[in-house]
Amino acid sequence: MTPETILADLIQCGIEPSVTPDKTGIVVPAGKLTEAQRAAVLGHKPALIACILESARVTAQLLEAAMRRCDQFNDGDKARQEMREQVLETPPHLRQDLLDHFMGRPPTLH
């Protein structure tokens, strides 16, 4: 299992992990992890922390790019809120592709 697949599994299960302020721990809701998920998280902790931080970075950049796009079209507050919700509904593994689209970068093959 890779950190990316672990993160995707957690999110698919409705668990959105975050990183502690000192960036040494992973925070998940108490009692939500299965034993297999707990083992995967602990077994890949440093790489998973890096993956969560990267996902957060991409999400922040994507939200900024989406809001700039709204500004280009003079979208109102309602449209901006809808765009924000759509960005956050985008699965994390697709957010980099969407960011690349907003930034006018050609798609990358995975």
N, C-alpha and C positions, 0 to 999 in steps of 0.2 A: 504494500500500500504506500502511496506517495502522500506527502502533506496536502497536495491539491485534492486528491480523492478523499482524504479524511475530512478536509474542510467542506467539500461538496456534500459528503454524506451527512455531516452534522447539520448543515444548512437545510438539506432536504428533509431532515427529521425535525425541523423547526428550532434548531439550536444554533444561535448566532454567537459564536465565541468571540471574546475580546482579549486584549492583552493587558496585563497589569501595568500601572503607570511606570514601574521600574523596568518594564519589558523583559521580565524573567519568568512570568507566570501566565497561565491561560485561565480566563474566567468563563465559566459556563453556569447556567442555572443549576442549583443543587438538586441532585437526584434525577437529572434528566439523561445522563449518559448510561448506556448499557455497559456491561463489563467489557465487551469487545471494543466499544468506542473508547472507554477509559484506557484500556491497554494500548490502543493505537495512538491516542493523544500522548500518553506518557512515553511511549516508545519512539515517538517522532517529535517530541516537545520543541527542541531548538528550531528545527526546520519548519514546524507548524507555526511557531511564533513568527518566523520570518514570512511565512505565507499569509498569515492573518494581517500582518503589518503592510505587506505589499497590496493585499486586497483593499485595505482601508485607504492606502495612498491612491490607488487607481480609482476607487469610488469617489474620493474627494476631488480628484482632477476631472473625473467624468461629470460630477455635479456642476463644477465651475464651467466646464465647456458647454454643458446643456443650458445653463443660465445665460451664458454669453450668446448662444444661439437664439434663445428667447428674446434677448435684448435686440438682436439684429432684426427681428420681425416685430418689434414693439409689442410683444405679447404682454397681456395683463397679468395680474396676480394669480388669477384662477388658472391660466394656462401654465404659468411658472410652477404652481403647486402640482398640477397634473404631470408636468414634465419631471419634476422631482420624484413623484410617486412612481412613474414609469421607470426611471433610472434605478430606483431602489428595488423595483420588482424584477429587474433584469438579473438573471442568474449571475453570480460573481464570476464564473468562468467565461462569461461573454462580455463582461464590462470593458475589458481592454479593447476588444474589437469595436465596441460602440464608441469608446473614446477615440480610437484611431479614425473612425468614420467622421466624428465631429471635428477632428483636427485635420481632416482632408488627407490622411495617410492611406496609402494603398493597403488592402487587406493582406494579412500574413497567413501563410499556410501552416497549420499545426501538425 
